[in-house]
Amino acid sequence: MKAVLALIALYVVAFLVAVGSASQSSQPAKPDAAAAQEPQGKSPVTAAIAPAKEADIRALIELTGATDLIQDAADKSGGQYTERITTLMPDKDRAQKLSAAFLERYKTHFTSDEMTDQLVRLYDKHFTADEIKGLLQFYGSPLGQKVAAEMPRLTQEIQTAGQMVSQRAAKEAWQDLREQNPDLALAQRADRVGRRRP
């Protein structure tokens, strides 16, 4: 059970990192001399990770389908920005043109390789080389493959269930406060009436 909860947490972290990194770059540009000193085939983000461990982490990321999850998260994030543009602008034709231009530029700035490098760094930070090997064995098994296939849907359902419970609790808490504080209910009604008037 702890392993499943840890995996859920990893998928949530992966999603949040993907969304967060879409709007900011992670590494400043390196001078040519420093770039020449880096090992071939390693990014600046993963240069300090042991090559065998990095290879195992990259295999794990591929095996779990995290690469697809990253791309899905990036697509959703880009879509959310375009929705925001559409709601903010009264001129819908111009909003659509700006949304299309934004998506085009967004795709040139977001690279799944950069995001994968960030995931490699995070897995390296949270797991030892032996733990990564254990995860590889698990995800190589039929149960591990099922977990990898089901985890994105499970994570979405967990988020939806959490939102529903949270909204219900907030509504009930607000009702409790209104019952105990009649002046709060009156102020809320007055606020609603004030907003309806032109």
N, C-alpha and C positions, 0 to 999 in steps of 0.2 A: 504494500500500500504506500509506503514511504517513497519507493521508487517511482510510482505513478504520479504522486503529488510533486515530486521533484521534476519529473518530465513536463507536467502541466506548467509548473513555474518557468521552466526553460522556454517553452513555447510562448508564454505570455511575455517573458523578457525579450525573446527574439522579435516578437511583434512590436513591442514598445521601442526597441532599439531601431527597428526598421523605420518606424514612423518618425522617430526623433531625428535620425540621421538624414532623412530625406531633405530636411530644410537647412542642414548645416554641414560643412565639410569637416572631416575629422583630422586631417593632417595638413600642416602648412607645407608649401613647396620646399623641397630640399635643394641646396646648391648642388651644381654638377659634381663637384669633388666628393661630397658626401654620398651622392647617389652612386658614384662609381665604386665606392667602398662596400656597398651592400652586396650580400650574396646574390648570385644569379637566381631568378625565379622567386625570390621572397620579397614581399612588400615591406615598406618601412614599419608597418603596424605589427607584422609577425616576425620580424628579423631576429628577435631575442628568443624565440621558441625553438626548442630542440627539433631538428628536422623530422625525426621519426614520430614524435608526438604530434607535430603539425600535420603530417601526412595522415595519421590516424584520426585526428579531429576533422580534417577535410573529408575523409571517407565517412565518418559518422554523420556529418552534416548532409552529405549526399544520400546516405542510407536512410536517414530519418525524413527526408523530403523538406528539410529546412530551407533549401534554396528556393523551392516553389513557394513556400510560405513567405519568404522575403519578397519575392516578386509580387505575390498577391497583396501583401501589406502595402507595398509601394504603389500599386495600382489603386488601391482603396484610398490611400492618402492623397494621391493626385486627384482622384475623383472628388474628394471632400473639398479640396481647394477650388476646383472648378464650380462646384455647387455654391460655394461662398461667393465667388465672383458673380454668378447668375443672380443670387438673391440680393446682392448689394447694388447692382446696376439696374436702373429703370429701363434703359434701352436694351431690349432682349437680343436684338441682332448683334449689337456691339458686344454684349456680354458673351454671346456664343463665339464670336471671333476671338475675343480675349481669352476665353476658356481654352479654345483650340491652340492658340499661341502659347499659353501657359503650359499645356500638356506636352507640347512639342519640346519646349525648353526644359521642362521638368525631366523628360526622358533622357535628355543629353547630360543633365547634371547628376542624375541618380544612376549609379552603377552597382549591379549586383555583386561584382567582384569586390568592391570596396566594402559592401555590407558583409560579404562572406569573410573578409579579413577581420572585420570587427567581431563577428561571431567566433572565429578561431581564437581571437584574443580573450573573449569572455569564457569560452570553454576551457582554455588554458588556465585562466585565473581561478576557476571554480572546481576543476577536476584534475587529479593527478594522471600521469601517463597510464598507470594500471587501471584506474577507474574508467578512463577512455576506452581501454582495451575491453573491459567488462561490458561497457555500453555497446561496443561494437559486436560483441558476442550476443548480447541480448537482442539487439536490433537485427542480427543475422538470423535469429530464430523465428519460427512462425508466429509466436506470440508477439515478439518485437515488431515484426512487420505489420501485424494487426494494430498494435499501439500506434505505430507511425502513421498508418492509414486513417485511424479513427481520431487521433489527437486534435487535428485542426477543427473537426466538427464538434468534438467534445469540449474543446476550449471555447468555441462560439456559444454552445449551449450553456456552459457554465457562466459565461459573461451575461447572457440573456437572463438566466435564472437569477443571477445576482442583482441585475438591474430591477427585475420585477419585485424581488423581496425588498430591496432598498426603497423603491418607490412606494410600495404598500406601507412599509414601516414609517416613511416620511409623512405619508398622508394621514396615517393613524395618529402619529405624534402631533401633527398640526391640529387634528380634530380635538385631541386631548387638551392642547393648549387653549384652543378657542373656547372649549367648554369651561375651563377654569378661569379664563380671562375674557369676559363678555365684551370689554372695551376693545379687545383685539379684533373680534368678529365685526364690531361696528366700524372700526377703522378700515378693515378690509372691504366691507361693503361700500363705504364712502369712496374708497380708492377706485373700485370698479365703476361706480356711477360717474366719477370724475373723468375716467378715461373714455367713457362712451360719449360724453358731450363733445360737440365739435369745438 
